[in-house]
Amino acid sequence: MELIPAVDLREGRVVRLEQGVFDREHRYPLDPVEAARRWVAAGARRIHLVDLDGARARVPSGRAPEGAGGLTPNARAVAEVCRAVPVPVQLGGGLRSLEAVEAAHALGVDRVILGTVVVRDPGEAERILRAEGGRAWVSLDLRDGRLAVAGWEEEDGAGVAVTAQRAAEQGAGGLVVTAVGRDGTLAGPDLDALRPFLGLGVPVLAAGGVGHLDHLRRLRDLEPQGLAGAIVGRALYEERFTLEEALEVAAGAG
């Protein structure tokens, strides 16, 4: 099972949100490059970046608001991380057009993760998925069985199962399934929310709720069913366990 450390970005700083709520923000005294380098030094083989400002404000990574000029603070951070670490970087948040995806790749991003566009503009999402040839994944952010979109501040009634199946058929490289209600809480992953997506023939990454090593062991038990890995954030920053310990568990040794 792959284990991927998360670096969530807000105004260029490393933060974690609790349950996807922007007023419940945990800030950490690391700059994004320092955080990414720390995780790579500890053995991470991929870094997960999230542009929270892009997700919320509809400003895609790589573009500043009209008239501002240059890159957004998060886009600068993304580019700096990509230059600083020798492992692939994946990015989600604010990527709602093929042009935004291409801008992310220009920053050095290897894999992009689509969210709101998959629900709000299925035609554009299909254009991206088919153009990317597996380098685009789809994020399913679930709150009480509904999809949370637009920076998790809105919900959409689109059928979750239909959305996932369509993404798989259109060439998504995989799915990132986040239990928004567990995200940043350290209360444990929502295994029941994950299971419906494990039989679609595409890799699935679990996100949200991991707070101790036993949570990773529970996720690892789903690997034979199609779980490819887990994204972990707050537990690492708050030293609930080390990345080395988490990687050992993910590999089946712990």
Contacts in CASP RR format, 6 or more apart in sequence:
PFRMAT RR
TARGET T0000
AUTHOR 0000-0000-0000
METHOD contacts of the structure
MODEL  1
MELIPAVDLREGRVVRLEQGVFDREHRYPLDPVEAARRWVAAGARRIHLV
DLDGARARVPSGRAPEGAGGLTPNARAVAEVCRAVPVPVQLGGGLRSLEA
VEAAHALGVDRVILGTVVVRDPGEAERILRAEGGRAWVSLDLRDGRLAVA
GWEEEDGAGVAVTAQRAAEQGAGGLVVTAVGRDGTLAGPDLDALRPFLGL
GVPVLAAGGVGHLDHLRRLRDLEPQGLAGAIVGRALYEERFTLEEALEVA
AGAG
1 216 0 8 1.000
1 219 0 8 1.000
1 220 0 8 1.000
1 223 0 8 1.000
1 227 0 8 1.000
1 228 0 8 1.000
1 229 0 8 1.000
1 230 0 8 1.000
1 250 0 8 1.000
1 251 0 8 1.000
1 252 0 8 1.000
2 45 0 8 1.000
2 46 0 8 1.000
2 205 0 8 1.000
2 228 0 8 1.000
2 229 0 8 1.000
2 230 0 8 1.000
2 250 0 8 1.000
3 44 0 8 1.000
3 216 0 8 1.000
3 229 0 8 1.000
3 230 0 8 1.000
3 232 0 8 1.000
3 243 0 8 1.000
3 246 0 8 1.000
3 247 0 8 1.000
3 250 0 8 1.000
4 44 0 8 1.000
4 46 0 8 1.000
4 47 0 8 1.000
4 48 0 8 1.000
4 90 0 8 1.000
4 205 0 8 1.000
4 229 0 8 1.000
4 230 0 8 1.000
4 231 0 8 1.000
4 232 0 8 1.000
5 35 0 8 1.000
5 36 0 8 1.000
5 39 0 8 1.000
5 44 0 8 1.000
5 47 0 8 1.000
5 48 0 8 1.000
5 231 0 8 1.000
5 232 0 8 1.000
5 233 0 8 1.000
5 236 0 8 1.000
5 243 0 8 1.000
6 16 0 8 1.000
6 48 0 8 1.000
6 49 0 8 1.000
6 50 0 8 1.000
6 207 0 8 1.000
6 231 0 8 1.000
6 232 0 8 1.000
6 233 0 8 1.000
7 14 0 8 1.000
7 32 0 8 1.000
7 35 0 8 1.000
7 36 0 8 1.000
7 39 0 8 1.000
7 47 0 8 1.000
7 48 0 8 1.000
7 49 0 8 1.000
7 50 0 8 1.000
7 81 0 8 1.000
8 14 0 8 1.000
8 15 0 8 1.000
8 16 0 8 1.000
8 17 0 8 1.000
8 49 0 8 1.000
8 50 0 8 1.000
8 52 0 8 1.000
8 233 0 8 1.000
9 15 0 8 1.000
9 32 0 8 1.000
9 49 0 8 1.000
9 50 0 8 1.000
9 51 0 8 1.000
9 52 0 8 1.000
9 53 0 8 1.000
9 73 0 8 1.000
9 74 0 8 1.000
9 77 0 8 1.000
9 78 0 8 1.000
10 25 0 8 1.000
10 52 0 8 1.000
10 53 0 8 1.000
10 74 0 8 1.000
11 53 0 8 1.000
11 73 0 8 1.000
11 74 0 8 1.000
12 32 0 8 1.000
12 73 0 8 1.000
12 74 0 8 1.000
12 76 0 8 1.000
12 77 0 8 1.000
13 27 0 8 1.000
13 31 0 8 1.000
13 32 0 8 1.000
14 27 0 8 1.000
14 28 0 8 1.000
14 30 0 8 1.000
14 31 0 8 1.000
14 32 0 8 1.000
14 35 0 8 1.000
14 237 0 8 1.000
15 25 0 8 1.000
15 26 0 8 1.000
15 27 0 8 1.000
15 28 0 8 1.000
15 52 0 8 1.000
16 25 0 8 1.000
16 26 0 8 1.000
16 28 0 8 1.000
16 184 0 8 1.000
16 233 0 8 1.000
16 234 0 8 1.000
16 237 0 8 1.000
17 24 0 8 1.000
17 25 0 8 1.000
17 26 0 8 1.000
17 52 0 8 1.000
17 152 0 8 1.000
17 183 0 8 1.000
17 184 0 8 1.000
18 24 0 8 1.000
18 25 0 8 1.000
18 26 0 8 1.000
18 183 0 8 1.000
18 184 0 8 1.000
18 185 0 8 1.000
19 180 0 8 1.000
19 181 0 8 1.000
19 182 0 8 1.000
19 183 0 8 1.000
19 184 0 8 1.000
19 185 0 8 1.000
20 148 0 8 1.000
20 151 0 8 1.000
20 152 0 8 1.000
20 180 0 8 1.000
20 181 0 8 1.000
20 183 0 8 1.000
20 184 0 8 1.000
21 152 0 8 1.000
22 52 0 8 1.000
22 56 0 8 1.000
22 153 0 8 1.000
26 184 0 8 1.000
26 234 0 8 1.000
26 237 0 8 1.000
28 35 0 8 1.000
28 237 0 8 1.000
30 38 0 8 1.000
30 237 0 8 1.000
31 77 0 8 1.000
32 49 0 8 1.000
32 77 0 8 1.000
32 78 0 8 1.000
32 80 0 8 1.000
32 81 0 8 1.000
33 77 0 8 1.000
33 80 0 8 1.000
33 81 0 8 1.000
33 84 0 8 1.000
35 237 0 8 1.000
36 47 0 8 1.000
36 81 0 8 1.000
36 84 0 8 1.000
36 85 0 8 1.000
36 89 0 8 1.000
37 84 0 8 1.000
37 85 0 8 1.000
39 47 0 8 1.000
39 236 0 8 1.000
39 243 0 8 1.000
40 47 0 8 1.000
40 85 0 8 1.000
40 86 0 8 1.000
40 87 0 8 1.000
42 242 0 8 1.000
42 243 0 8 1.000
42 244 0 8 1.000
42 247 0 8 1.000
43 243 0 8 1.000
43 244 0 8 1.000
43 247 0 8 1.000
44 87 0 8 1.000
44 243 0 8 1.000
44 247 0 8 1.000
45 87 0 8 1.000
45 88 0 8 1.000
46 87 0 8 1.000
46 88 0 8 1.000
46 89 0 8 1.000
46 90 0 8 1.000
47 81 0 8 1.000
47 85 0 8 1.000
47 87 0 8 1.000
47 88 0 8 1.000
47 89 0 8 1.000
47 90 0 8 1.000
48 90 0 8 1.000
48 231 0 8 1.000
49 77 0 8 1.000
49 78 0 8 1.000
49 81 0 8 1.000
49 89 0 8 1.000
49 90 0 8 1.000
49 91 0 8 1.000
49 92 0 8 1.000
49 109 0 8 1.000
50 91 0 8 1.000
50 92 0 8 1.000
50 93 0 8 1.000
51 60 0 8 1.000
51 61 0 8 1.000
51 72 0 8 1.000
51 74 0 8 1.000
51 75 0 8 1.000
51 78 0 8 1.000
51 91 0 8 1.000
51 92 0 8 1.000
51 93 0 8 1.000
51 94 0 8 1.000
52 74 0 8 1.000
52 93 0 8 1.000
52 151 0 8 1.000
53 59 0 8 1.000
53 72 0 8 1.000
53 73 0 8 1.000
53 74 0 8 1.000
54 60 0 8 1.000
54 61 0 8 1.000
54 72 0 8 1.000
54 74 0 8 1.000
54 93 0 8 1.000
54 94 0 8 1.000
54 151 0 8 1.000
55 92 0 8 1.000
55 93 0 8 1.000
55 94 0 8 1.000
55 116 0 8 1.000
55 150 0 8 1.000
55 151 0 8 1.000
55 152 0 8 1.000
56 150 0 8 1.000
56 151 0 8 1.000
56 153 0 8 1.000
57 65 0 8 1.000
58 94 0 8 1.000
58 96 0 8 1.000
58 150 0 8 1.000
59 65 0 8 1.000
59 72 0 8 1.000
59 94 0 8 1.000
60 93 0 8 1.000
60 94 0 8 1.000
60 95 0 8 1.000
60 96 0 8 1.000
60 97 0 8 1.000
60 100 0 8 1.000
60 103 0 8 1.000
60 104 0 8 1.000
61 72 0 8 1.000
61 74 0 8 1.000
61 75 0 8 1.000
61 78 0 8 1.000
61 91 0 8 1.000
61 92 0 8 1.000
61 93 0 8 1.000
61 94 0 8 1.000
61 95 0 8 1.000
61 100 0 8 1.000
61 103 0 8 1.000
61 104 0 8 1.000
61 107 0 8 1.000
61 109 0 8 1.000
62 71 0 8 1.000
62 72 0 8 1.000
62 75 0 8 1.000
62 78 0 8 1.000
62 100 0 8 1.000
62 103 0 8 1.000
62 104 0 8 1.000
62 106 0 8 1.000
62 107 0 8 1.000
63 71 0 8 1.000
63 72 0 8 1.000
63 75 0 8 1.000
63 100 0 8 1.000
63 103 0 8 1.000
64 70 0 8 1.000
64 71 0 8 1.000
64 72 0 8 1.000
64 75 0 8 1.000
65 72 0 8 1.000
71 79 0 8 1.000
75 103 0 8 1.000
75 107 0 8 1.000
78 89 0 8 1.000
78 91 0 8 1.000
78 104 0 8 1.000
78 107 0 8 1.000
78 108 0 8 1.000
78 109 0 8 1.000
79 107 0 8 1.000
79 108 0 8 1.000
81 89 0 8 1.000
82 89 0 8 1.000
82 107 0 8 1.000
82 108 0 8 1.000
82 109 0 8 1.000
83 108 0 8 1.000
88 110 0 8 1.000
88 111 0 8 1.000
89 108 0 8 1.000
89 109 0 8 1.000
89 110 0 8 1.000
89 111 0 8 1.000
90 109 0 8 1.000
90 110 0 8 1.000
90 111 0 8 1.000
90 112 0 8 1.000
90 113 0 8 1.000
90 137 0 8 1.000
91 104 0 8 1.000
91 107 0 8 1.000
91 109 0 8 1.000
91 111 0 8 1.000
91 112 0 8 1.000
91 113 0 8 1.000
92 112 0 8 1.000
92 113 0 8 1.000
92 114 0 8 1.000
92 115 0 8 1.000
92 139 0 8 1.000
93 113 0 8 1.000
93 115 0 8 1.000
93 151 0 8 1.000
94 100 0 8 1.000
94 116 0 8 1.000
95 101 0 8 1.000
95 104 0 8 1.000
95 112 0 8 1.000
95 113 0 8 1.000
95 114 0 8 1.000
95 115 0 8 1.000
95 117 0 8 1.000
95 128 0 8 1.000
96 114 0 8 1.000
96 116 0 8 1.000
96 117 0 8 1.000
96 120 0 8 1.000
96 121 0 8 1.000
96 124 0 8 1.000
97 117 0 8 1.000
97 124 0 8 1.000
97 128 0 8 1.000
98 124 0 8 1.000
98 127 0 8 1.000
98 128 0 8 1.000
98 131 0 8 1.000
101 112 0 8 1.000
101 128 0 8 1.000
101 131 0 8 1.000
101 132 0 8 1.000
101 136 0 8 1.000
104 112 0 8 1.000
105 112 0 8 1.000
110 135 0 8 1.000
111 135 0 8 1.000
111 136 0 8 1.000
111 137 0 8 1.000
112 128 0 8 1.000
112 132 0 8 1.000
112 135 0 8 1.000
112 136 0 8 1.000
112 137 0 8 1.000
113 136 0 8 1.000
113 137 0 8 1.000
113 138 0 8 1.000
113 139 0 8 1.000
113 176 0 8 1.000
114 125 0 8 1.000
114 128 0 8 1.000
114 129 0 8 1.000
114 136 0 8 1.000
114 137 0 8 1.000
114 138 0 8 1.000
114 139 0 8 1.000
114 172 0 8 1.000
115 138 0 8 1.000
115 139 0 8 1.000
115 141 0 8 1.000
115 149 0 8 1.000
116 149 0 8 1.000
116 150 0 8 1.000
116 151 0 8 1.000
117 124 0 8 1.000
117 125 0 8 1.000
117 128 0 8 1.000
118 125 0 8 1.000
118 138 0 8 1.000
118 139 0 8 1.000
118 163 0 8 1.000
118 167 0 8 1.000
119 147 0 8 1.000
119 149 0 8 1.000
119 156 0 8 1.000
119 158 0 8 1.000
119 163 0 8 1.000
120 149 0 8 1.000
120 156 0 8 1.000
122 166 0 8 1.000
125 138 0 8 1.000
125 167 0 8 1.000
125 170 0 8 1.000
126 170 0 8 1.000
128 136 0 8 1.000
129 136 0 8 1.000
129 138 0 8 1.000
129 167 0 8 1.000
129 170 0 8 1.000
129 171 0 8 1.000
129 172 0 8 1.000
130 170 0 8 1.000
130 171 0 8 1.000
133 171 0 8 1.000
133 173 0 8 1.000
134 171 0 8 1.000
134 172 0 8 1.000
134 173 0 8 1.000
134 174 0 8 1.000
135 173 0 8 1.000
136 172 0 8 1.000
136 173 0 8 1.000
137 172 0 8 1.000
137 173 0 8 1.000
137 174 0 8 1.000
137 175 0 8 1.000
137 176 0 8 1.000
137 205 0 8 1.000
138 163 0 8 1.000
138 164 0 8 1.000
138 167 0 8 1.000
138 172 0 8 1.000
138 174 0 8 1.000
138 175 0 8 1.000
138 176 0 8 1.000
139 175 0 8 1.000
139 176 0 8 1.000
139 177 0 8 1.000
139 178 0 8 1.000
140 147 0 8 1.000
140 160 0 8 1.000
140 163 0 8 1.000
140 164 0 8 1.000
140 175 0 8 1.000
140 176 0 8 1.000
140 177 0 8 1.000
140 178 0 8 1.000
140 197 0 8 1.000
141 147 0 8 1.000
141 148 0 8 1.000
141 149 0 8 1.000
141 152 0 8 1.000
141 178 0 8 1.000
141 180 0 8 1.000
142 148 0 8 1.000
142 160 0 8 1.000
142 177 0 8 1.000
142 178 0 8 1.000
142 179 0 8 1.000
142 180 0 8 1.000
142 190 0 8 1.000
142 193 0 8 1.000
143 152 0 8 1.000
143 155 0 8 1.000
143 180 0 8 1.000
143 181 0 8 1.000
145 160 0 8 1.000
145 193 0 8 1.000
146 155 0 8 1.000
146 156 0 8 1.000
146 157 0 8 1.000
146 160 0 8 1.000
147 155 0 8 1.000
147 156 0 8 1.000
147 157 0 8 1.000
147 158 0 8 1.000
147 159 0 8 1.000
147 160 0 8 1.000
147 163 0 8 1.000
148 154 0 8 1.000
148 155 0 8 1.000
148 156 0 8 1.000
148 180 0 8 1.000
149 155 0 8 1.000
149 156 0 8 1.000
152 180 0 8 1.000
160 196 0 8 1.000
161 196 0 8 1.000
164 175 0 8 1.000
164 196 0 8 1.000
164 197 0 8 1.000
164 200 0 8 1.000
165 200 0 8 1.000
167 174 0 8 1.000
167 175 0 8 1.000
167 202 0 8 1.000
168 174 0 8 1.000
168 175 0 8 1.000
168 200 0 8 1.000
168 201 0 8 1.000
168 202 0 8 1.000
172 202 0 8 1.000
173 202 0 8 1.000
173 203 0 8 1.000
174 202 0 8 1.000
174 203 0 8 1.000
174 204 0 8 1.000
174 205 0 8 1.000
174 228 0 8 1.000
175 197 0 8 1.000
175 200 0 8 1.000
175 202 0 8 1.000
175 203 0 8 1.000
175 204 0 8 1.000
175 205 0 8 1.000
176 204 0 8 1.000
176 205 0 8 1.000
176 207 0 8 1.000
176 231 0 8 1.000
177 193 0 8 1.000
177 194 0 8 1.000
177 197 0 8 1.000
177 204 0 8 1.000
177 205 0 8 1.000
177 206 0 8 1.000
177 207 0 8 1.000
178 207 0 8 1.000
178 208 0 8 1.000
179 189 0 8 1.000
179 190 0 8 1.000
179 193 0 8 1.000
179 194 0 8 1.000
179 207 0 8 1.000
179 208 0 8 1.000
179 209 0 8 1.000
180 208 0 8 1.000
181 190 0 8 1.000
181 208 0 8 1.000
182 188 0 8 1.000
182 189 0 8 1.000
182 190 0 8 1.000
182 208 0 8 1.000
182 209 0 8 1.000
183 207 0 8 1.000
183 208 0 8 1.000
183 209 0 8 1.000
184 208 0 8 1.000
184 209 0 8 1.000
184 233 0 8 1.000
184 234 0 8 1.000
185 208 0 8 1.000
185 209 0 8 1.000
186 209 0 8 1.000
186 210 0 8 1.000
186 211 0 8 1.000
186 212 0 8 1.000
186 234 0 8 1.000
186 235 0 8 1.000
186 238 0 8 1.000
186 240 0 8 1.000
187 209 0 8 1.000
187 211 0 8 1.000
188 208 0 8 1.000
188 209 0 8 1.000
188 210 0 8 1.000
188 211 0 8 1.000
188 215 0 8 1.000
189 206 0 8 1.000
189 208 0 8 1.000
189 209 0 8 1.000
189 210 0 8 1.000
189 215 0 8 1.000
189 218 0 8 1.000
189 219 0 8 1.000
189 230 0 8 1.000
190 208 0 8 1.000
190 209 0 8 1.000
191 218 0 8 1.000
191 219 0 8 1.000
191 222 0 8 1.000
194 204 0 8 1.000
194 206 0 8 1.000
194 222 0 8 1.000
194 227 0 8 1.000
195 222 0 8 1.000
195 225 0 8 1.000
197 204 0 8 1.000
198 204 0 8 1.000
198 222 0 8 1.000
198 225 0 8 1.000
198 226 0 8 1.000
198 227 0 8 1.000
199 225 0 8 1.000
199 226 0 8 1.000
201 226 0 8 1.000
203 226 0 8 1.000
203 228 0 8 1.000
203 229 0 8 1.000
204 226 0 8 1.000
204 227 0 8 1.000
204 228 0 8 1.000
204 229 0 8 1.000
205 227 0 8 1.000
205 228 0 8 1.000
205 229 0 8 1.000
205 230 0 8 1.000
205 231 0 8 1.000
206 219 0 8 1.000
206 222 0 8 1.000
206 227 0 8 1.000
206 229 0 8 1.000
206 230 0 8 1.000
206 231 0 8 1.000
207 230 0 8 1.000
207 231 0 8 1.000
208 231 0 8 1.000
209 215 0 8 1.000
210 216 0 8 1.000
210 219 0 8 1.000
210 230 0 8 1.000
210 232 0 8 1.000
210 233 0 8 1.000
210 235 0 8 1.000
211 234 0 8 1.000
211 235 0 8 1.000
211 240 0 8 1.000
211 241 0 8 1.000
212 235 0 8 1.000
212 240 0 8 1.000
212 241 0 8 1.000
213 241 0 8 1.000
213 245 0 8 1.000
213 246 0 8 1.000
213 249 0 8 1.000
213 254 0 8 1.000
216 230 0 8 1.000
216 232 0 8 1.000
216 246 0 8 1.000
216 249 0 8 1.000
216 250 0 8 1.000
217 249 0 8 1.000
217 254 0 8 1.000
219 227 0 8 1.000
219 229 0 8 1.000
219 230 0 8 1.000
220 227 0 8 1.000
220 249 0 8 1.000
220 250 0 8 1.000
220 252 0 8 1.000
223 229 0 8 1.000
229 250 0 8 1.000
230 250 0 8 1.000
232 246 0 8 1.000
235 241 0 8 1.000
236 242 0 8 1.000
236 243 0 8 1.000
236 246 0 8 1.000
248 254 0 8 1.000
END
